């Protein structure tokens, strides 16, 4: 039996963050991780045998850090790495390629502009010239609707409206639907018909504000695979703080006496006891820990099982040449499987991670791709990814990439392909594949089913990306914020007077809109609609009646 101040169940970003915050404040922390690797979905893993040479790495999906990620960046700045910190391993991107099978594609600058012309060029993809003017005006009105809505309207009204309905996608141009509706699927693996206007709209605005903030990089990536650049130094630091990191230690259940948790029972039936327990397991695993007794005391725990997941998984293609593409993301707007990618070697410094010295001698480039739509039929086998074998998935994604990139001036030929590594969470079955690491999605009305970090049980807190956070999106940022909130709940109960709480940041929105939000708070309390809701209703009705209103 292990006795500790705090037992953290789950070694992903949320669990490691809670451990970090508490260990820095002197708590004795034990982290119980079911697998042989810490880092959850963010970790990277050997993709080639370690016995042959230093291995190449594969990932669940590439990592990127937009400007509104503040909690994760702060944590990185506090992890020593060599003569600096892990945050020094972040590299700013320059541009995103928006690729299409019908033309050369568009280049969207992501580096912070330093001139008026630069700002106009940076914002052009958000309000692209290929969209009809009436669609651009309508989008601006919708974004202003969000920006001038009070918090309660967003949480209680806009969370119950889909992004598809909110942007009136049925009555927009096909170009607008492709750009603004389906583009969200590549970002959050969430079909616009299902995702809430509150979440998708908020994140869309945050990405836009990131381009307007000259004090922060619009978007950053790591200079090596995630575990090399971040997770491994983090684990080293946590161990120096005294954290007991226990891999291959799956927990099976929580013991609960009706008021508090009294222990964690492991798979081998041994027990871990603690003063405090932090449940930091994924959303699909959490309900297995919620007994009827726990759900009666904390009803929020019982609603976790109502949350929905989707598939958003990655594959790495190892190439005989370093095909750089843009120095940033590539978004394949009309790809059936909603693909995005990053050509990674250009960001990986040889002193941190020399691709040429790893794996097969022929490998010189790494193209990391994420597929976000596993329900739509592909172009090779004419079936969705769920129904394909792993090899068919690799062939299908490679073919969709070629169909887009080979019209942009980049030649992606079969003789470049040395090997591929598909996320091992995708496991073959008799009917295709299953996903053992799905992603939480913010569906319409799901906010009411997401618990706070402090659920009202005397000594139990939650630290995972399904916890209610300001970031409000299944991501490293949300998991990190949840871990901080869990740590603060522990501090509140045990040591409030002696320790500064972990910092929590609100999402930044322009102060100029605050007076309008205050007015909307009054309107909402009075049961009145937002002024833009009336405008939308009149415009939509006019269009549907052919202008006869």
C-alpha positions as CSV (number, residue, x, y, z in Angstrom):
1,X,0.0,0.0,0.0
2,X,1.1,3.5,-0.8
3,X,0.2,6.5,1.4
4,X,0.6,10.0,0.0
5,X,-0.7,13.5,0.3
6,X,-2.2,13.6,-3.2
7,X,-2.9,10.6,-5.5
8,X,-3.3,11.7,-9.1
9,X,-5.0,9.1,-11.3
10,X,-3.9,9.7,-14.9
11,X,-0.6,11.0,-16.2
12,X,-1.8,13.1,-19.1
13,X,-1.4,16.9,-19.3
14,X,-4.1,17.5,-16.7
15,X,-2.7,15.1,-14.2
16,X,0.9,16.2,-14.7
17,X,-0.2,19.8,-14.3
18,X,-2.0,19.2,-11.0
19,X,1.1,17.3,-9.8
20,X,3.4,20.1,-10.9
21,X,1.4,22.8,-9.1
22,X,1.0,20.9,-5.9
23,X,4.6,19.5,-5.8
24,X,6.0,23.0,-6.2
25,X,4.0,24.0,-3.1
26,X,5.5,21.1,-1.1
27,X,2.8,18.4,-1.4
28,X,3.8,14.7,-1.6
29,X,2.3,13.6,-4.9
30,X,2.0,10.2,-6.5
31,X,0.9,10.0,-10.2
32,X,-0.7,6.7,-11.3
33,X,-0.5,6.2,-15.1
34,X,-2.2,3.1,-16.7
35,X,0.2,2.9,-19.7
36,X,3.9,2.8,-20.0
37,X,4.2,6.5,-21.1
38,X,3.2,9.8,-19.5
39,X,1.8,12.7,-21.5
40,X,-1.6,11.3,-22.7
41,X,-2.6,12.3,-26.2
42,X,0.3,14.9,-26.3
43,X,3.1,12.3,-26.0
44,X,5.2,11.1,-28.8
45,X,6.4,7.5,-29.1
46,X,9.1,5.5,-30.9
47,X,8.0,4.7,-34.5
48,X,11.0,2.5,-35.4
49,X,12.9,-0.1,-33.3
50,X,15.1,1.5,-30.7
51,X,17.5,-1.4,-31.0
52,X,18.6,-0.5,-34.5
53,X,19.4,3.2,-34.0
54,X,18.0,6.2,-32.2
55,X,14.3,5.9,-33.1
56,X,12.1,8.1,-35.2
57,X,9.0,9.3,-33.3
58,X,5.4,9.2,-34.1
59,X,2.5,11.1,-32.5
60,X,-1.2,10.9,-31.8
61,X,-1.2,14.1,-33.8
62,X,1.1,17.2,-34.2
63,X,1.1,19.8,-31.5
64,X,0.6,23.5,-32.1
65,X,0.2,26.4,-29.7
66,X,-2.0,29.3,-30.8
67,X,-1.7,32.7,-29.2
68,X,-4.5,32.2,-26.7
69,X,-2.7,29.2,-25.0
70,X,-1.5,30.9,-21.9
71,X,-1.7,28.1,-19.2
72,X,0.4,25.6,-21.1
73,X,3.0,28.2,-22.1
74,X,3.3,29.4,-18.4
75,X,3.9,25.8,-17.4
76,X,6.6,25.3,-20.0
77,X,8.3,28.5,-18.8
78,X,8.7,26.8,-15.4
79,X,10.2,23.6,-16.6
80,X,14.1,23.7,-16.8
81,X,15.7,22.4,-19.9
82,X,19.4,22.8,-20.4
83,X,20.4,26.4,-19.9
84,X,16.8,27.6,-20.4
85,X,13.3,26.3,-20.2
86,X,11.0,24.1,-22.3
87,X,9.3,27.3,-23.6
88,X,12.6,28.0,-25.5
89,X,11.7,24.9,-27.6
90,X,8.7,26.8,-29.2
91,X,9.2,28.0,-32.7
92,X,6.9,30.6,-34.4
93,X,5.3,29.6,-37.7
94,X,5.1,31.8,-40.7
95,X,2.1,30.8,-42.8
96,X,-0.8,28.4,-43.4
97,X,-1.4,26.8,-46.8
98,X,-5.1,26.5,-47.6
99,X,-5.0,23.8,-50.3
100,X,-7.8,22.8,-52.6
101,X,-8.0,20.2,-55.4
102,X,-9.4,22.9,-57.7
103,X,-6.5,25.4,-57.7
104,X,-3.2,26.6,-56.3
105,X,-4.5,27.3,-52.9
106,X,-4.0,30.3,-50.6
107,X,-1.3,31.3,-48.2
108,X,-2.3,32.8,-44.9
109,X,0.4,34.6,-43.0
110,X,0.7,33.5,-39.3
111,X,3.7,35.6,-38.3
112,X,2.7,38.8,-36.5
113,X,2.5,41.6,-39.1
114,X,4.6,44.7,-38.8
115,X,2.8,47.0,-41.3
116,X,-0.7,47.9,-42.3
117,X,-0.4,46.0,-45.5
118,X,0.8,43.0,-43.5
119,X,-2.3,43.2,-41.3
120,X,-4.6,43.2,-44.3
121,X,-2.8,40.3,-45.8
122,X,-3.0,38.4,-42.5
123,X,-6.7,38.9,-42.2
124,X,-7.6,38.2,-45.8
125,X,-8.1,34.5,-45.4
126,X,-10.6,35.1,-42.5
127,X,-12.7,37.3,-44.8
128,X,-11.5,36.0,-48.2
129,X,-12.1,37.7,-51.4
130,X,-13.7,34.6,-52.9
131,X,-16.6,34.9,-50.5
132,X,-19.7,36.9,-51.6
133,X,-19.8,40.3,-50.0
134,X,-23.1,39.5,-48.3
135,X,-21.5,36.5,-46.6
136,X,-18.6,38.5,-45.3
137,X,-21.0,41.1,-43.9
138,X,-23.1,38.4,-42.3
139,X,-20.0,36.7,-40.8
140,X,-19.0,40.0,-39.3
141,X,-22.4,40.5,-37.8
142,X,-22.4,37.0,-36.3
143,X,-19.0,37.6,-34.7
144,X,-20.2,40.9,-33.3
145,X,-23.2,39.0,-31.9
146,X,-20.8,36.8,-30.0
147,X,-18.6,39.6,-28.9
148,X,-21.5,41.6,-27.5
149,X,-23.3,38.7,-25.8
150,X,-23.1,38.4,-22.0
151,X,-21.7,35.3,-20.5
152,X,-25.1,33.9,-19.4
153,X,-26.5,34.2,-23.0
154,X,-23.4,32.4,-24.3
155,X,-23.7,29.6,-21.8
156,X,-27.5,29.2,-21.6
157,X,-28.5,30.2,-25.2
158,X,-25.7,30.0,-27.6
159,X,-24.4,26.7,-26.2
160,X,-27.8,25.3,-27.3
161,X,-27.4,26.5,-30.9
162,X,-25.2,24.7,-33.5
163,X,-22.5,26.6,-35.3
164,X,-24.2,25.5,-38.6
165,X,-27.4,27.3,-37.5
166,X,-25.7,30.2,-36.0
167,X,-23.9,31.1,-39.2
168,X,-27.1,30.3,-41.3
169,X,-25.0,27.8,-43.3
170,X,-28.0,26.4,-45.2
171,X,-28.6,29.9,-46.8
172,X,-24.9,30.9,-47.3
173,X,-22.9,30.3,-50.5
174,X,-21.0,27.0,-51.0
175,X,-17.7,28.9,-50.6
176,X,-18.9,30.2,-47.2
177,X,-19.9,26.8,-46.0
178,X,-16.6,25.3,-47.0
179,X,-14.6,28.1,-45.4
180,X,-16.5,28.8,-42.2
181,X,-18.6,25.7,-41.5
182,X,-16.5,22.7,-42.5
183,X,-13.2,24.3,-41.7
184,X,-14.0,23.9,-38.0
185,X,-14.0,20.2,-38.5
186,X,-10.3,20.3,-39.2
187,X,-9.7,22.3,-36.1
188,X,-11.7,20.3,-33.5
189,X,-12.9,17.1,-35.2
190,X,-16.4,18.4,-34.8
191,X,-19.1,18.7,-37.5
192,X,-20.5,22.2,-37.6
193,X,-24.1,20.7,-37.4
194,X,-23.2,19.3,-34.0
195,X,-20.8,21.8,-32.5
196,X,-22.1,24.6,-30.3
197,X,-22.0,28.1,-31.5
198,X,-20.6,29.1,-28.2
199,X,-17.5,26.9,-28.4
200,X,-16.7,27.1,-32.1
201,X,-17.4,30.8,-32.3
202,X,-15.3,31.6,-29.2
203,X,-12.3,29.6,-30.5
204,X,-12.7,31.2,-34.0
205,X,-12.5,34.6,-32.4
206,X,-9.5,33.7,-30.3
207,X,-7.6,32.5,-33.3
208,X,-8.5,35.8,-35.0
209,X,-7.5,37.9,-32.0
210,X,-4.2,36.0,-32.0
211,X,-3.4,37.5,-35.4
212,X,-4.1,41.0,-34.0
213,X,-2.0,40.8,-30.9
214,X,1.6,42.1,-31.7
215,X,2.8,41.0,-28.2
216,X,2.4,37.2,-28.8
217,X,3.2,34.8,-31.6
218,X,0.1,33.9,-33.6
219,X,1.1,30.2,-33.6
220,X,4.0,28.1,-32.4
221,X,5.2,24.5,-32.8
222,X,7.9,22.6,-31.0
223,X,11.5,22.1,-32.3
224,X,11.4,18.3,-31.7
225,X,8.8,15.6,-31.1
226,X,6.6,16.5,-28.1
227,X,8.1,14.0,-25.7
228,X,11.6,15.0,-26.5
229,X,11.0,18.8,-26.4
230,X,8.5,18.9,-23.5
231,X,7.3,15.7,-21.8
232,X,10.7,14.2,-20.9
233,X,12.1,17.4,-19.4
234,X,8.8,17.8,-17.5
235,X,9.0,14.3,-16.0
236,X,12.6,14.9,-15.0
237,X,11.6,18.1,-13.2
238,X,8.7,16.5,-11.5
239,X,10.9,13.7,-10.2
240,X,13.3,16.3,-8.8
241,X,10.4,17.9,-7.0
242,X,9.8,14.5,-5.4
243,X,6.8,13.4,-7.4
244,X,6.4,9.6,-7.5
245,X,5.7,8.8,-11.1
246,X,4.2,5.3,-11.5
247,X,3.8,4.0,-15.1
248,X,2.0,0.8,-15.9
249,X,-0.1,1.3,-12.8
250,X,-3.8,1.2,-13.9
251,X,-6.4,2.1,-11.3
252,X,-9.6,0.2,-11.3
253,X,-11.9,2.0,-8.8
254,X,-12.3,4.5,-6.1
255,X,-13.4,3.5,-2.6
256,X,-16.0,5.9,-1.2
257,X,-17.6,5.9,2.2
258,X,-20.5,8.2,1.4
259,X,-18.6,11.4,2.3
260,X,-15.1,11.1,1.0
261,X,-12.8,8.9,-1.1
262,X,-10.8,6.5,1.1
263,X,-8.6,4.8,-1.4
264,X,-7.7,3.9,-5.0
265,X,-7.8,0.2,-5.8
266,X,-5.3,-0.8,-8.5
267,X,-5.5,-3.5,-11.1
268,X,-3.5,-5.9,-8.9
269,X,-5.9,-5.1,-6.0
270,X,-3.3,-3.2,-4.0
271,X,-4.5,0.2,-2.6
272,X,-3.2,3.7,-2.7
273,X,-4.4,6.0,0.1
274,X,-4.1,9.8,0.2
275,X,-5.6,12.9,1.8
276,X,-6.6,14.1,-1.6
277,X,-7.5,12.4,-4.9
278,X,-7.3,14.0,-8.4
279,X,-9.1,12.1,-11.1
280,X,-7.3,12.9,-14.4
281,X,-8.4,10.1,-16.7
282,X,-9.9,10.6,-20.2
283,X,-13.6,11.3,-20.7
284,X,-14.3,7.8,-22.0
285,X,-12.7,6.3,-18.9
286,X,-14.0,8.6,-16.2
287,X,-17.5,7.1,-15.9
288,X,-16.1,3.8,-14.9
289,X,-14.9,5.4,-11.7
290,X,-18.2,7.0,-10.9
291,X,-20.2,4.7,-8.6
292,X,-23.9,5.4,-7.9
293,X,-22.9,6.6,-4.4
294,X,-20.5,9.1,-5.9
295,X,-23.1,10.3,-8.4
296,X,-25.7,10.9,-5.7
297,X,-23.3,13.1,-3.7
298,X,-21.9,14.9,-6.8
299,X,-24.5,14.7,-9.7
300,X,-22.0,16.4,-12.0
301,X,-20.0,13.2,-12.0
302,X,-23.0,11.2,-13.2
303,X,-23.4,13.5,-16.3
304,X,-19.8,12.9,-17.6
305,X,-21.1,9.8,-19.4
306,X,-23.4,11.9,-21.5
307,X,-20.5,13.7,-23.1
308,X,-19.7,12.8,-26.7
309,X,-16.4,12.0,-28.4
310,X,-15.2,11.9,-32.0
311,X,-12.0,10.7,-33.8
312,X,-9.1,13.0,-34.5
313,X,-6.0,11.0,-35.0
314,X,-2.6,11.4,-36.7
315,X,-0.3,9.6,-39.1
316,X,3.3,10.5,-39.9
317,X,4.7,9.9,-43.4
318,X,8.5,9.5,-43.5
319,X,9.9,10.9,-46.7
320,X,13.2,10.5,-48.6
321,X,13.3,14.3,-49.1
322,X,12.3,17.1,-46.8
323,X,9.2,18.5,-48.5
324,X,8.8,21.7,-46.5
325,X,5.5,23.0,-47.9
326,X,4.7,26.2,-45.9
327,X,6.5,27.0,-42.7
328,X,3.3,26.2,-40.7
329,X,0.0,24.4,-41.2
330,X,-1.5,23.0,-44.3
331,X,-5.3,22.8,-44.4
332,X,-7.0,20.6,-47.1
333,X,-10.3,22.4,-47.3
334,X,-12.2,19.9,-49.4
335,X,-10.5,16.7,-48.4
336,X,-13.2,14.0,-47.5
337,X,-11.4,13.2,-44.3
338,X,-10.8,16.8,-43.2
339,X,-7.0,16.6,-43.3
340,X,-4.5,19.1,-41.8
341,X,-0.7,18.7,-41.8
342,X,2.7,20.1,-40.8
343,X,6.0,19.3,-42.5
344,X,7.9,19.0,-39.3
345,X,11.6,18.6,-40.1
346,X,12.0,22.3,-40.9
347,X,11.1,23.1,-37.3
348,X,13.3,20.4,-35.7
349,X,16.8,21.6,-34.9
350,X,19.5,19.0,-35.4
351,X,20.9,19.5,-31.9
352,X,17.5,18.7,-30.4
353,X,16.4,16.0,-32.9
354,X,18.4,15.0,-35.9
355,X,16.1,13.1,-38.3
356,X,19.0,12.1,-40.5
357,X,20.5,10.1,-37.7
358,X,17.3,8.2,-36.8
359,X,15.5,5.3,-38.2
360,X,16.1,4.2,-41.8
361,X,19.0,6.1,-43.6
362,X,16.7,7.1,-46.4
363,X,14.5,9.3,-44.1
364,X,15.0,13.1,-44.6
365,X,11.5,14.5,-44.0
366,X,8.5,14.0,-41.8
367,X,5.0,15.0,-42.9
368,X,2.6,14.8,-39.9
369,X,-1.1,14.6,-40.8
370,X,-4.3,14.6,-38.8
371,X,-7.6,13.2,-40.1
372,X,-10.7,14.7,-38.4
373,X,-13.5,13.1,-40.4
374,X,-13.8,9.3,-40.0
375,X,-17.4,9.1,-41.2
376,X,-17.1,10.3,-44.9
377,X,-16.2,8.0,-47.7
378,X,-12.7,8.5,-49.2
379,X,-11.6,8.7,-52.8
380,X,-9.7,5.4,-53.1
381,X,-11.7,2.7,-51.4
382,X,-15.0,4.7,-51.3
383,X,-15.6,4.0,-47.6
384,X,-15.1,5.9,-44.4
385,X,-11.9,5.6,-42.4
386,X,-13.7,3.7,-39.7
387,X,-14.3,0.8,-42.1
388,X,-10.8,0.7,-43.5
389,X,-7.7,-1.3,-42.4
390,X,-4.7,0.6,-41.1
391,X,-2.9,0.2,-44.4
392,X,-6.0,1.4,-46.3
393,X,-6.1,4.5,-44.1
394,X,-2.5,5.3,-44.9
395,X,-3.0,4.9,-48.6
396,X,-6.2,6.9,-48.6
397,X,-4.7,9.8,-46.6
398,X,-1.6,9.8,-48.9
399,X,-3.8,9.9,-52.0
400,X,-5.9,12.8,-50.6
401,X,-2.7,14.7,-49.9
402,X,-1.3,14.2,-53.4
403,X,-4.7,15.3,-54.9
404,X,-4.3,18.7,-53.1
405,X,-0.6,19.4,-53.0
406,X,0.2,18.4,-56.6
407,X,-2.0,21.3,-57.9
408,X,-0.1,23.8,-55.6
409,X,3.2,23.4,-57.3
410,X,4.5,20.8,-54.8
411,X,5.1,17.3,-56.2
412,X,4.3,14.6,-53.7
413,X,5.2,11.4,-55.5
414,X,5.0,7.8,-54.3
415,X,8.8,7.3,-54.6
416,X,9.2,9.9,-51.8
417,X,7.4,7.7,-49.3
418,X,9.8,5.6,-47.1
419,X,7.4,4.5,-44.4
420,X,4.4,5.6,-42.3
421,X,3.3,5.5,-38.6
422,X,-0.4,5.6,-37.7
423,X,-1.5,6.4,-34.2
424,X,-1.5,3.0,-32.4
425,X,-4.8,4.0,-30.7
426,X,-6.4,3.0,-34.1
427,X,-6.8,-0.7,-33.7
428,X,-8.0,-3.1,-36.4
429,X,-11.2,-5.1,-35.9
430,X,-13.3,-7.4,-38.1
431,X,-15.3,-4.4,-39.3
432,X,-12.5,-1.9,-39.8
433,X,-10.9,-0.1,-36.9
434,X,-11.7,1.1,-33.4
435,X,-10.3,4.2,-31.7
436,X,-9.0,3.6,-28.2
437,X,-8.2,7.3,-27.7
438,X,-11.2,9.4,-28.9
439,X,-11.5,13.2,-28.4
440,X,-14.1,15.0,-26.4
441,X,-16.3,17.2,-28.6
442,X,-18.3,20.3,-27.6
443,X,-21.7,19.3,-29.0
444,X,-24.8,21.5,-28.7
445,X,-25.9,21.6,-25.1
446,X,-22.9,19.7,-23.7
447,X,-21.8,22.5,-21.3
448,X,-24.4,21.4,-18.8
449,X,-22.8,18.0,-18.7
450,X,-19.3,19.2,-18.0
451,X,-18.3,19.2,-14.4
452,X,-16.2,21.8,-12.5
453,X,-12.8,20.7,-11.2
454,X,-14.2,20.8,-7.6
455,X,-17.3,18.6,-7.7
456,X,-18.3,18.9,-4.1
457,X,-16.8,15.6,-2.8
458,X,-14.6,16.4,0.3
459,X,-11.3,15.2,-1.1
460,X,-11.9,14.6,-4.9
461,X,-11.1,16.9,-7.8
462,X,-11.0,16.5,-11.5
463,X,-8.2,17.4,-13.9
464,X,-9.0,16.6,-17.6
465,X,-10.1,18.4,-20.7
466,X,-13.8,17.7,-20.1
467,X,-13.7,19.9,-17.0
468,X,-15.3,23.4,-17.4
469,X,-12.6,25.8,-18.2
470,X,-12.1,29.2,-19.8
471,X,-10.4,27.5,-22.8
472,X,-13.5,25.4,-23.3
473,X,-12.1,23.1,-25.9
474,X,-10.6,19.6,-25.7
475,X,-7.0,20.6,-25.9
476,X,-3.7,20.7,-24.0
477,X,-4.6,24.2,-22.9
478,X,-7.9,23.1,-21.4
479,X,-6.4,20.1,-19.7
480,X,-3.6,22.3,-18.2
481,X,-6.2,24.8,-16.9
482,X,-8.2,22.0,-15.4
483,X,-5.1,20.7,-13.6
484,X,-4.5,24.1,-12.2
485,X,-8.2,24.3,-11.0
486,X,-7.9,20.9,-9.3
487,X,-4.7,22.0,-7.6
488,X,-6.4,25.2,-6.4
489,X,-9.3,23.2,-5.0
490,X,-6.8,21.2,-2.9
491,X,-5.0,24.4,-1.8
492,X,-8.3,25.9,-0.8
493,X,-9.1,23.0,1.5
494,X,-5.7,22.6,3.1
495,X,-3.3,25.5,2.7
496,X,-5.0,28.7,1.5
497,X,-3.2,31.0,3.8
498,X,0.2,29.7,3.0
499,X,0.4,29.3,-0.8
500,X,-0.4,31.4,-3.8
501,X,-2.9,29.6,-6.0
502,X,-2.0,28.5,-9.5
503,X,-2.8,31.3,-11.9
504,X,-5.9,31.1,-14.1
505,X,-6.4,33.4,-17.1
506,X,-9.6,34.5,-18.8
507,X,-9.8,34.5,-22.6
508,X,-8.9,37.9,-23.9
509,X,-11.5,39.9,-25.7
510,X,-11.3,43.6,-26.7
511,X,-12.4,45.9,-23.8
512,X,-14.3,48.0,-26.3
513,X,-17.1,45.4,-26.3
514,X,-17.6,45.4,-22.5
515,X,-20.3,48.1,-22.4
516,X,-22.3,46.2,-25.0
517,X,-22.0,43.0,-22.9
518,X,-23.3,44.9,-19.8
519,X,-26.3,46.1,-21.8
520,X,-26.9,42.5,-22.9
521,X,-26.8,41.3,-19.3
522,X,-29.8,43.5,-18.6
523,X,-31.6,42.4,-21.7
524,X,-31.0,38.7,-20.9
525,X,-32.3,39.1,-17.3
526,X,-35.4,40.7,-18.8
527,X,-35.9,37.8,-21.2
528,X,-35.1,40.0,-24.3
529,X,-33.3,38.6,-27.3
530,X,-30.0,39.9,-28.5
531,X,-30.5,42.8,-31.0
532,X,-28.6,40.8,-33.7
533,X,-31.0,37.9,-33.2
534,X,-33.9,40.0,-34.5
535,X,-31.8,41.3,-37.4
536,X,-30.9,37.7,-38.4
537,X,-34.5,36.6,-38.2
538,X,-35.7,39.4,-40.5
539,X,-32.9,38.9,-43.0
540,X,-33.4,35.2,-43.2
541,X,-37.1,35.5,-43.6
542,X,-36.7,38.1,-46.3
543,X,-34.3,35.9,-48.3
544,X,-36.6,32.9,-48.0
545,X,-39.6,34.9,-49.2
546,X,-37.7,36.2,-52.1
547,X,-37.4,39.7,-50.8
548,X,-41.1,40.3,-50.4
549,X,-41.0,41.5,-46.8
